[in-house]
């Protein structure tokens, strides 16, 4: 399960430029070792009466259940760029 800003999420959060994803763009970012099971965009009531849209995605690893070294490197690089303070 990965959560990040959705495609209509804020362009900045606490002054930091964000990266926004839809389910397909996040799947591409993670690479072919991941299979998207389902996704959902959820509206979050943020401080100051604003609404932020978050994307939640449920992924599984490919049919072998193991990730290639290249897949792991792509996953780790993508994971480190995602917002973590939800």
Secondary structure as UniProt FT lines:
FT   STRAND          2..5
FT   TURN            7..8
FT   STRAND          12..13
FT   TURN            14..15
FT   STRAND          16..17
FT   HELIX           23..30
FT   TURN            32..33
FT   STRAND          34..46
FT   HELIX           47..49
FT   STRAND          50..61
FT   TURN            63..64
FT   HELIX           69..81
//
